[in-house]
Amino acid sequence: MSDLHNDACVPLNAETAHNLLLAAEDVMSRYSVPEEYALQRLMESLEGRESNALNISCGVPMVQASARYFVLLETATAHLKGRFSSAEFDFLLNAQCTPVWTWEPSYSLAGMVADAHGIEGLEELDVGNPLRVFLERLMTLSPLENAVLVDACEQVWRGHSNPLL
């Protein structure tokens, strides 16, 4: 038995996959237009990944993509844990005071935080200003690292502890 394989499999059949899609659609239908856009992007991304000839519904790649996403988040979370202070998280949490953020990888958290604090450019802040230092740090992050910060903030707004502190 290879260490690369996991024998603990959850059976995934057409009914389970269909139920997952319905649940995702139900949850997303409760939110605003950006989340509807996210659901549309999800459904478009799943098209072409299913195979009618092999009886692989779009639910299978959805589950695969979700599992891969959370593994990536966990890995990046471990890398970012402890790199930001509670005060820096306050800057982030005040950028969007909601448990569901409208963010996607093309968005910069640095820009989002700057906008929320009325900052148009770093030159508006003195060198050494805590907000400026934080914005400069945010500007160096990858899209995956931005996603980890967004996920952490959403968890905090949903009443969970901050996984990065």
ZADREN-114204 format. One record per residue (C-alpha): z, x, y; residue in one letter. Coordinates in Angstrom, 1 decimal, padded with zeros to 4 digits. Layout:
N
{pz Z | px X | py Y | type A}
...
END
This chain:
165
{pz 000.0 | px 000.0 | py 000.0 | type M}
{pz -001.0 | px 001.4 | py 003.3 | type S}
{pz 001.4 | px 001.5 | py 006.3 | type D}
{pz -001.5 | px 000.1 | py 008.3 | type L}
{pz -001.3 | px -003.3 | py 006.6 | type H}
{pz 001.2 | px -006.0 | py 007.0 | type N}
{pz 001.7 | px -008.3 | py 004.0 | type D}
{pz 003.7 | px -010.8 | py 006.0 | type A}
{pz 000.7 | px -013.0 | py 006.9 | type C}
{pz 000.9 | px -016.4 | py 008.6 | type V}
{pz -001.8 | px -018.6 | py 007.1 | type P}
{pz -004.3 | px -019.6 | py 009.7 | type L}
{pz -006.6 | px -022.5 | py 008.9 | type N}
{pz -008.8 | px -024.7 | py 010.9 | type A}
{pz -006.1 | px -027.2 | py 011.6 | type E}
{pz -003.6 | px -024.6 | py 012.8 | type T}
{pz -006.3 | px -023.0 | py 015.0 | type A}
{pz -007.2 | px -026.4 | py 016.4 | type H}
{pz -003.6 | px -027.2 | py 017.1 | type N}
{pz -003.2 | px -023.9 | py 019.0 | type L}
{pz -006.2 | px -024.6 | py 021.1 | type L}
{pz -004.9 | px -028.2 | py 021.9 | type L}
{pz -001.5 | px -026.8 | py 022.8 | type A}
{pz -003.0 | px -024.2 | py 025.1 | type A}
{pz -005.2 | px -026.8 | py 026.7 | type E}
{pz -002.2 | px -029.2 | py 027.1 | type D}
{pz 000.0 | px -026.5 | py 028.7 | type V}
{pz -002.8 | px -025.4 | py 031.1 | type M}
{pz -003.6 | px -029.0 | py 032.1 | type S}
{pz -000.2 | px -029.2 | py 033.7 | type R}
{pz -001.0 | px -026.5 | py 036.2 | type Y}
{pz -003.3 | px -026.0 | py 039.2 | type S}
{pz -006.9 | px -025.1 | py 039.5 | type V}
{pz -006.4 | px -021.3 | py 039.0 | type P}
{pz -004.8 | px -022.0 | py 035.6 | type E}
{pz -007.6 | px -024.4 | py 034.7 | type E}
{pz -009.9 | px -021.5 | py 035.6 | type Y}
{pz -007.9 | px -019.3 | py 033.3 | type A}
{pz -008.4 | px -021.8 | py 030.5 | type L}
{pz -012.1 | px -022.0 | py 031.1 | type Q}
{pz -012.3 | px -018.2 | py 031.0 | type R}
{pz -010.4 | px -018.2 | py 027.7 | type L}
{pz -012.7 | px -020.8 | py 026.2 | type M}
{pz -015.8 | px -018.9 | py 027.4 | type E}
{pz -014.4 | px -015.7 | py 026.0 | type S}
{pz -013.9 | px -017.3 | py 022.6 | type L}
{pz -017.4 | px -018.6 | py 022.5 | type E}
{pz -019.5 | px -016.1 | py 020.4 | type G}
{pz -016.4 | px -014.8 | py 018.7 | type R}
{pz -016.3 | px -017.6 | py 016.2 | type E}
{pz -018.7 | px -017.9 | py 013.2 | type S}
{pz -019.7 | px -021.2 | py 011.8 | type N}
{pz -021.5 | px -019.5 | py 008.9 | type A}
{pz -018.3 | px -017.7 | py 007.9 | type L}
{pz -016.0 | px -020.7 | py 008.7 | type N}
{pz -014.2 | px -018.8 | py 011.5 | type I}
{pz -013.2 | px -021.1 | py 014.3 | type S}
{pz -012.5 | px -020.0 | py 017.8 | type C}
{pz -008.8 | px -020.3 | py 017.0 | type G}
{pz -009.0 | px -017.2 | py 014.9 | type V}
{pz -010.1 | px -014.8 | py 017.7 | type P}
{pz -007.7 | px -016.6 | py 020.1 | type M}
{pz -004.8 | px -015.8 | py 017.8 | type V}
{pz -006.1 | px -012.2 | py 017.4 | type Q}
{pz -006.5 | px -011.8 | py 021.1 | type A}
{pz -003.0 | px -013.1 | py 021.8 | type S}
{pz -001.4 | px -010.8 | py 019.3 | type A}
{pz -003.3 | px -007.8 | py 020.7 | type R}
{pz -002.4 | px -008.8 | py 024.2 | type Y}
{pz 001.3 | px -008.9 | py 023.4 | type F}
{pz 001.2 | px -005.6 | py 021.6 | type V}
{pz -000.4 | px -004.0 | py 024.6 | type L}
{pz 002.3 | px -005.6 | py 026.9 | type L}
{pz 005.1 | px -004.4 | py 024.6 | type E}
{pz 003.7 | px -000.9 | py 024.6 | type T}
{pz 003.2 | px -000.8 | py 028.3 | type A}
{pz 006.6 | px -002.4 | py 028.9 | type T}
{pz 008.3 | px 000.4 | py 027.0 | type A}
{pz 006.4 | px 002.9 | py 029.2 | type H}
{pz 007.4 | px 001.1 | py 032.5 | type L}
{pz 011.0 | px 000.3 | py 031.6 | type K}
{pz 013.4 | px 001.7 | py 034.1 | type G}
{pz 010.7 | px 002.9 | py 036.5 | type R}
{pz 011.4 | px 000.3 | py 039.1 | type F}
{pz 014.7 | px -000.7 | py 040.8 | type S}
{pz 016.2 | px -004.1 | py 041.2 | type S}
{pz 015.4 | px -003.9 | py 044.9 | type A}
{pz 011.8 | px -003.2 | py 044.2 | type E}
{pz 011.6 | px -006.2 | py 041.9 | type F}
{pz 013.0 | px -008.3 | py 044.7 | type D}
{pz 009.8 | px -007.3 | py 046.7 | type F}
{pz 007.7 | px -008.4 | py 043.7 | type L}
{pz 009.7 | px -011.6 | py 043.0 | type L}
{pz 009.4 | px -012.7 | py 046.6 | type N}
{pz 005.6 | px -012.3 | py 046.5 | type A}
{pz 005.2 | px -015.4 | py 044.3 | type Q}
{pz 008.2 | px -017.5 | py 043.8 | type C}
{pz 007.0 | px -019.3 | py 040.8 | type T}
{pz 007.2 | px -019.1 | py 037.0 | type P}
{pz 003.4 | px -019.2 | py 036.7 | type V}
{pz 001.6 | px -016.5 | py 038.7 | type W}
{pz -002.0 | px -016.7 | py 039.8 | type T}
{pz -003.0 | px -013.2 | py 038.9 | type W}
{pz -005.8 | px -011.5 | py 037.0 | type E}
{pz -006.6 | px -007.9 | py 036.4 | type P}
{pz -008.9 | px -007.6 | py 039.4 | type S}
{pz -006.0 | px -008.4 | py 041.7 | type Y}
{pz -003.8 | px -005.7 | py 043.0 | type S}
{pz 000.0 | px -006.3 | py 043.0 | type L}
{pz 000.2 | px -003.9 | py 045.9 | type A}
{pz -002.1 | px -006.2 | py 048.0 | type G}
{pz -000.2 | px -009.3 | py 046.8 | type M}
{pz 003.2 | px -007.8 | py 047.8 | type V}
{pz 001.8 | px -006.5 | py 051.1 | type A}
{pz 000.3 | px -009.9 | py 052.0 | type D}
{pz 003.6 | px -011.7 | py 051.1 | type A}
{pz 005.4 | px -009.4 | py 053.5 | type H}
{pz 002.8 | px -009.6 | py 056.3 | type G}
{pz 001.6 | px -006.0 | py 055.9 | type I}
{pz -002.1 | px -005.4 | py 056.5 | type E}
{pz -001.9 | px -001.6 | py 056.1 | type G}
{pz 000.5 | px 001.1 | py 055.1 | type L}
{pz 000.3 | px 002.6 | py 058.5 | type E}
{pz 002.4 | px -000.4 | py 059.7 | type E}
{pz 005.4 | px 001.0 | py 057.8 | type L}
{pz 007.2 | px 004.2 | py 058.5 | type D}
{pz 006.9 | px 007.0 | py 056.0 | type V}
{pz 009.9 | px 006.6 | py 053.7 | type G}
{pz 010.3 | px 002.9 | py 054.3 | type N}
{pz 011.3 | px 001.4 | py 050.9 | type P}
{pz 008.5 | px -001.2 | py 051.0 | type L}
{pz 005.9 | px 001.5 | py 051.8 | type R}
{pz 007.2 | px 003.7 | py 049.0 | type V}
{pz 007.0 | px 000.8 | py 046.6 | type F}
{pz 003.5 | px -000.2 | py 047.7 | type L}
{pz 002.3 | px 003.3 | py 047.3 | type E}
{pz 003.8 | px 003.3 | py 043.7 | type R}
{pz 002.1 | px 000.0 | py 042.9 | type L}
{pz -001.2 | px 001.3 | py 044.1 | type M}
{pz -001.2 | px 003.9 | py 041.3 | type T}
{pz -000.7 | px 001.4 | py 038.5 | type L}
{pz -003.4 | px 000.4 | py 036.0 | type S}
{pz -004.4 | px -003.2 | py 035.5 | type P}
{pz -002.3 | px -003.3 | py 032.3 | type L}
{pz 000.7 | px -002.0 | py 034.1 | type E}
{pz 000.1 | px -004.6 | py 036.8 | type N}
{pz 000.0 | px -007.2 | py 034.0 | type A}
{pz 003.4 | px -006.0 | py 032.6 | type V}
{pz 004.9 | px -006.4 | py 036.1 | type L}
{pz 003.5 | px -009.9 | py 036.4 | type V}
{pz 004.8 | px -010.8 | py 033.0 | type D}
{pz 008.2 | px -009.4 | py 033.8 | type A}
{pz 008.4 | px -011.5 | py 037.0 | type C}
{pz 007.2 | px -014.6 | py 035.3 | type E}
{pz 010.0 | px -014.1 | py 032.7 | type Q}
{pz 012.6 | px -013.7 | py 035.4 | type V}
{pz 011.4 | px -016.9 | py 037.2 | type W}
{pz 011.6 | px -018.7 | py 033.8 | type R}
{pz 015.3 | px -017.7 | py 033.5 | type G}
{pz 015.1 | px -014.7 | py 031.2 | type H}
{pz 016.4 | px -011.2 | py 031.9 | type S}
{pz 014.0 | px -008.7 | py 033.4 | type N}
{pz 012.5 | px -006.7 | py 030.5 | type P}
{pz 011.9 | px -003.7 | py 032.8 | type L}
{pz 015.4 | px -003.2 | py 034.1 | type L}
END
